[in-house]
């Protein structure tokens, strides 16, 4: 079993974030890390409430956990902050409202 430094794991996890989040398969090839390891990292982060949608899906295809995480992250934001958050994550405010 290969161990990865916290810095390496954090850098790879950032690549999983919207708006440029690739599929696990593509990220595995790019980083040279097994798909199983990446799925485990993503599942652990999701269990902590972090938004990590599947890279090959639009918000309509997100899991309930991903949708809930997005709503929780944006619940206290005003309109300008929500717009900024959405731009950063490649979403539209309407997608969060839905």
C-alpha positions as CSV (number, residue, x, y, z in Angstrom):
1,X,0.0,0.0,0.0
2,X,1.4,3.4,-1.0
3,X,1.3,6.3,1.4
4,X,0.9,9.8,0.1
5,X,1.9,13.0,2.0
6,X,-0.8,15.2,3.3
7,X,0.3,17.9,0.9
8,X,0.1,15.6,-2.1
9,X,-3.3,14.3,-1.0
10,X,-4.6,17.9,-0.5
11,X,-3.3,19.0,-3.9
12,X,-5.1,16.1,-5.6
13,X,-8.2,16.6,-3.7
14,X,-8.3,20.3,-4.8
15,X,-8.4,19.0,-8.4
16,X,-11.6,17.1,-7.6
17,X,-13.4,20.4,-6.9
18,X,-15.6,22.2,-9.4
19,X,-15.4,23.8,-11.9
20,X,-12.6,21.8,-13.4
21,X,-13.1,18.5,-11.5
22,X,-12.2,15.6,-13.8
23,X,-13.6,12.1,-13.6
24,X,-11.9,9.8,-11.1
25,X,-10.6,7.8,-14.1
26,X,-9.0,10.8,-15.7
27,X,-7.5,12.1,-12.5
28,X,-6.1,8.6,-11.8
29,X,-4.3,8.6,-15.1
30,X,-3.1,12.1,-14.7
31,X,-1.8,11.7,-11.1
32,X,-0.7,8.1,-11.2
33,X,-2.9,7.2,-8.2
34,X,-5.2,4.2,-8.3
35,X,-8.9,4.9,-8.9
36,X,-9.7,3.0,-5.7
37,X,-7.5,5.3,-3.6
38,X,-9.1,8.4,-5.2
39,X,-12.6,7.0,-4.6
40,X,-11.7,6.3,-0.9
41,X,-10.4,9.9,-0.5
42,X,-13.5,11.4,-2.1
43,X,-15.9,9.2,0.0
44,X,-14.1,10.2,3.2
45,X,-14.3,13.9,2.3
46,X,-18.0,13.5,1.4
47,X,-18.6,11.8,4.7
48,X,-17.3,15.0,6.3
49,X,-19.7,17.1,4.3
50,X,-17.3,18.4,1.6
51,X,-18.7,19.1,-1.9
52,X,-17.0,16.7,-4.3
53,X,-19.4,15.9,-7.2
54,X,-18.5,13.4,-9.8
55,X,-16.5,15.1,-12.5
56,X,-18.5,13.7,-15.4
57,X,-21.9,14.9,-14.1
58,X,-23.7,18.2,-14.0
59,X,-25.4,19.2,-10.7
60,X,-28.5,17.4,-11.9
61,X,-26.6,14.2,-11.6
62,X,-25.0,14.9,-8.2
63,X,-25.7,12.6,-5.3
64,X,-28.0,13.8,-2.5
65,X,-24.9,14.2,-0.3
66,X,-23.3,16.6,-2.9
67,X,-26.5,18.6,-3.3
68,X,-26.8,18.9,0.5
69,X,-23.2,20.0,0.9
70,X,-23.6,22.7,-1.7
71,X,-26.8,24.0,0.0
72,X,-25.1,24.0,3.5
73,X,-22.0,25.7,2.2
74,X,-24.1,28.5,0.6
75,X,-27.0,28.9,3.0
76,X,-25.6,31.9,4.9
77,X,-24.3,33.7,1.8
78,X,-25.8,36.9,0.5
79,X,-26.6,37.3,-3.2
80,X,-23.1,38.7,-4.1
81,X,-21.3,36.0,-2.1
82,X,-23.5,33.3,-3.6
83,X,-22.7,34.5,-7.1
84,X,-18.9,34.5,-6.3
85,X,-19.2,31.0,-4.8
86,X,-21.0,29.8,-7.8
87,X,-18.5,31.3,-10.2
88,X,-15.7,29.6,-8.3
89,X,-17.5,26.2,-8.5
90,X,-18.7,26.5,-12.0
91,X,-22.4,26.7,-11.1
92,X,-25.3,29.1,-11.4
93,X,-27.2,30.5,-8.4
94,X,-30.4,29.0,-9.8
95,X,-28.8,25.5,-9.6
96,X,-28.3,26.0,-5.8
97,X,-31.8,27.3,-5.3
98,X,-33.2,24.2,-7.0
